[in-house]
């Protein structure tokens, strides 16, 4: 993402971590393309220049909204990154209903969510399929936002570390260190998503540290320190600042609170 003359500046590197913060809006299956245009226009109007300096802001609408938002963001020179919520790992073929990474790349998509808990649970996506998607996103010169997290039962059984380690290690094994340093991982404990009860900052930070340690054990400390780790799960404007004060976390993956431009702007400004 390159800033052009007259646009808001690029986000600054967090001096505590050496990484750039990212706040990503996952709209899920909400907002048609007309509603999407209105939301992004209002969000752009409400944000301050300093907000764009603080973090990269990535918008992840449904597939049918992407072209409309691409035209809007480009024509009005908005300093948002355009994202997608999912993809398929094959380049083309008889895969009814799927969308390839090459198709997304041609639409100016920068960040692609991969392995969200809803994809894992509702659509039965396993670690092997998610790993193929991660590689496909990288191969199309985009950045995957890999979602990982344990369920309430796994947490109560003391399996959180095992689950996170397995999900991360399977997803990154086939990715070269040079590319992997651009990876974004969203730690989304399944028990916190949509529950109204987020993880504590300590829980989120501990999860991020475990993820970074897993990457270091498989690749290297340099790669592990470059990867950005977000927290997601019942994030609001009231708690966003607490999470971003943790040096273990590099941003947020926001669901419901990102659908309302007033709420999402307040969350970023907080």
C-alpha positions in Angstrom: 0.0 0.0 0.0 1.6 3.2 -1.2 0.4 6.6 -0.3 -0.2 9.0 -3.1 0.1 12.8 -3.1 -2.7 14.3 -1.0 -3.6 11.1 0.7 -3.5 10.2 4.3 0.0 9.1 5.4 1.0 5.4 5.7 0.7 3.9 9.2 3.7 4.3 11.4 5.6 1.4 12.8 4.8 0.7 16.5 8.1 1.6 18.2 7.6 -1.0 20.9 7.4 -3.9 18.4 8.8 -2.8 15.1 5.6 -3.9 13.4 2.7 -1.9 11.8 -0.7 -2.1 13.5 -3.7 -3.5 11.6 -7.4 -3.2 12.3 -9.5 -5.3 10.0 -13.3 -5.2 9.6 -14.9 -8.5 9.0 -18.4 -7.8 7.8 -19.3 -11.5 7.4 -22.6 -11.9 5.4 -23.9 -8.4 5.9 -24.4 -5.2 3.8 -25.3 -5.3 0.1 -23.1 -3.2 -2.3 -25.2 0.0 -1.9 -25.1 -0.3 1.9 -21.4 -1.0 1.8 -20.7 2.2 -0.2 -22.6 4.2 2.4 -20.8 2.7 5.3 -17.3 3.2 3.8 -18.1 6.8 2.8 -19.3 7.6 6.3 -16.3 5.9 7.9 -13.9 7.8 5.7 -15.6 11.1 6.7 -15.4 10.4 10.4 -11.8 9.3 10.7 -9.0 11.7 11.4 -5.6 11.8 9.6 -3.9 10.6 12.8 -6.1 7.4 12.7 -4.5 6.4 9.4 -1.1 7.1 10.8 -1.8 4.8 13.8 -2.8 1.7 11.9 -3.7 0.1 8.5 -7.4 -0.2 8.2 -8.6 -3.2 6.1 -12.3 -3.6 5.0 -13.5 -7.2 4.3 -16.9 -7.1 2.7 -18.9 -9.9 1.1 -17.6 -10.9 -2.4 -20.5 -9.1 -4.1 -19.4 -5.8 -2.6 -15.7 -5.9 -3.5 -15.8 -4.3 -7.0 -18.0 -1.4 -5.8 -15.7 -0.7 -2.9 -12.6 -1.0 -5.1 -14.0 1.7 -7.4 -15.0 3.9 -4.4 -11.7 3.6 -2.6 -9.6 4.2 -5.8 -11.7 7.1 -7.1 -11.9 8.9 -3.8 -8.3 8.0 -2.8 -9.4 6.6 0.5 -6.5 5.1 2.5 -8.3 1.8 3.3 -7.0 -1.6 2.3 -9.5 -3.8 0.6 -9.9 -7.3 1.9 -11.8 -10.5 1.3 -13.3 -13.0 3.8 -12.4 -16.2 2.1 -10.9 -17.8 -1.1 -10.3 -21.1 -2.8 -6.8 -22.5 -3.4 -7.2 -23.6 -7.0 -6.6 -21.0 -9.8 -9.6 -22.0 -11.8 -11.8 -24.9 -12.7 -15.1 -26.7 -12.0 -15.5 -25.4 -8.5 -19.0 -24.0 -8.4 -19.5 -21.1 -6.1 -15.8 -20.6 -5.3 -13.6 -17.5 -5.8 -9.9 -17.9 -6.6 -7.0 -15.8 -5.2 -6.1 -14.6 -8.7 -9.7 -13.2 -9.1 -9.3 -11.3 -5.8 -5.9 -10.0 -6.6 -7.2 -8.5 -9.9 -9.8 -6.5 -7.8 -7.1 -4.9 -5.7 -7.6 -7.0 -2.7 -4.7 -6.8 -0.2 -5.6 -9.0 2.8 -7.6 -12.3 2.7 -9.1 -13.9 5.8 -8.4 -17.6 5.9 -9.6 -20.3 8.3 -12.1 -18.2 10.3 -13.8 -20.3 13.0 -17.1 -20.1 11.1 -15.4 -21.6 8.1 -13.9 -24.3 10.2 -17.1 -25.2 12.1 -20.0 -24.5 9.7 -18.2 -25.5 6.5 -15.9 -28.1 7.9 -12.6 -26.7 6.7 -9.7 -28.6 8.2 -6.1 -27.5 8.8 -4.9 -29.1 5.5 -7.4 -27.1 3.4 -6.6 -23.9 5.3 -2.9 -24.4 4.7 -3.5 -24.6 0.9 -5.4 -21.4 1.1 -2.6 -19.6 2.9 -0.1 -20.6 0.3 -2.5 -19.7 -2.5 -3.0 -16.2 -1.1 0.8 -15.7 -0.8 1.2 -17.0 -4.4 -1.1 -14.3 -5.6 0.9 -11.6 -3.9 -1.7 -10.9 -1.2 -1.5 -11.3 2.6 -3.4 -14.0 4.4 -5.0 -13.2 7.8 -4.9 -16.7 9.3 -7.5 -17.2 12.0 -6.8 -19.6 14.8 -8.4 -20.3 18.2 -9.7 -22.8 20.6 -13.3 -23.7 21.5 -14.8 -23.4 25.0 -14.5 -27.2 25.4 -10.9 -27.3 24.3 -10.1 -24.5 26.7 -11.8 -26.2 29.6 -9.9 -29.4 28.8 -6.6 -27.6 28.9 -6.0 -28.0 25.2 -5.6 -24.4 24.1 -1.9 -24.6 23.5 -2.1 -27.8 21.6 -4.9 -26.5 19.3 -3.1 -23.2 18.6 0.2 -24.9 17.9 -1.4 -27.4 15.6 -3.4 -24.9 13.6 -0.4 -22.5 13.2 2.2 -25.2 12.4 0.1 -26.9 9.7 -0.7 -23.6 8.0 2.9 -22.3 7.8 5.0 -25.4 7.1 4.9 -25.1 3.3 5.5 -21.3 3.3 9.0 -20.0 2.8 10.4 -17.7 5.5 10.8 -14.8 3.1 7.1 -14.7 2.4 6.0 -15.9 5.8 7.3 -12.7 7.5 4.3 -10.9 5.9 1.7 -13.2 7.5 -1.0 -11.9 9.7 -2.5 -14.2 12.3 -5.7 -13.4 14.1 -6.1 -15.1 17.5 -9.8 -15.5 17.9 -10.8 -17.8 20.8 -14.0 -19.3 19.6 -15.6 -19.0 23.0 -15.3 -15.2 22.8 -16.6 -14.6 19.2 -20.0 -13.0 19.3 -20.4 -13.8 22.9 -20.2 -10.3 24.3 -17.5 -11.6 26.6 -14.0 -11.0 25.2 -10.9 -12.7 26.3 -8.9 -10.8 28.9 -5.9 -8.8 27.7 -3.7 -11.4 29.5 -5.5 -14.3 27.7 -5.1 -12.6 24.3 -1.5 -11.7 25.0 -0.7 -15.3 26.2 -2.3 -16.7 23.0 -0.3 -14.3 20.8 2.9 -15.2 22.6 2.2 -18.9 22.2 1.6 -18.4 18.4 4.8 -16.4 18.0 6.7 -19.1 19.9 5.3 -21.8 17.6 6.4 -19.9 14.5 9.9 -19.4 16.0 10.2 -23.1 16.7 9.3 -24.0 13.1 11.0 -21.2 11.2 13.1 -18.6 13.1 13.0 -15.9 15.7 13.3 -13.3 12.9 10.3 -14.5 11.1 8.3 -14.9 14.3 9.1 -11.3 15.3 7.9 -10.0 11.9 4.5 -11.7 11.9 1.7 -9.5 13.0 -0.8 -11.0 15.5 -4.3 -9.6 15.9 -6.9 -10.3 18.5 -10.6 -10.9 17.6 -13.6 -11.8 19.7 -16.3 -9.3 21.0 -14.1 -6.3 20.3 -15.7 -2.9 21.0 -14.7 0.7 21.3 -14.7 0.2 25.0 -12.0 -2.4 25.1 -10.0 -1.9 21.9 -7.4 0.3 23.5 -6.7 -2.2 26.3 -5.8 -4.9 23.7 -3.6 -2.5 21.6 -1.6 -1.5 24.7 -0.3 -5.0 24.8 3.1 -5.3 23.1 2.1 -8.9 22.2 -0.7 -7.7 19.9 -0.5 -5.8 16.6 -4.1 -5.1 16.0 -7.7 -6.3 15.9 -10.0 -8.3 13.8 -13.5 -6.7 14.4 -16.8 -8.3 13.5 -20.1 -6.8 14.6 -18.7 -3.5 15.7 -17.3 -2.8 12.2 -20.7 -2.8 10.6 -21.7 0.6 12.0 -19.3 3.4 10.8 -19.9 5.4 14.0 -18.9 2.4 16.2 -16.0 1.4 14.1 -14.6 4.9 13.9 -14.9 5.2 17.7 -13.1 1.9 18.1 -10.2 3.1 15.9 -10.0 6.5 17.6 -10.0 4.9 21.0 
